[in-house]
Amino acid sequence: MVVADTGDTAWTEALVEVSSDADLVIAEAHSSDRQVPFHLLHRDLLEHRARRSAAWIVHTHMGAEVLALVGRSRFEAAHDGPEVER
């Protein structure tokens, strides 16, 4: 399994390449629409979804706006503690 992690970053074209062959992308998504320096927006991940071939994307480092989307987002949400099996 190939895993890619975005770390803390705003959207950059390099994320397309980094995630192109990944089975799993761990993507921080601090907010939905409010730009925060050095953090991805949930909206950016949705807008660029078709440009990444990874089938499985998991959000981490979620702010309140993104936490409110858990269960309604196209992406899974990571939480401290549980093990993830695929």
Secondary structure as GFF3:
##gff-version 3
##sequence-region A 1 86
A	DSSP	beta_strand	3	5	.	.	.	ID=ss1
A	DSSP	alpha_helix	14	19	.	.	.	ID=ss2
A	DSSP	beta_strand	24	28	.	.	.	ID=ss3
A	DSSP	alpha_helix	42	47	.	.	.	ID=ss4
A	DSSP	three_ten_helix	49	51	.	.	.	ID=ss5
A	DSSP	beta_strand	56	60	.	.	.	ID=ss6
A	DSSP	alpha_helix	64	67	.	.	.	ID=ss7
A	DSSP	beta_strand	76	77	.	.	.	ID=ss8
###
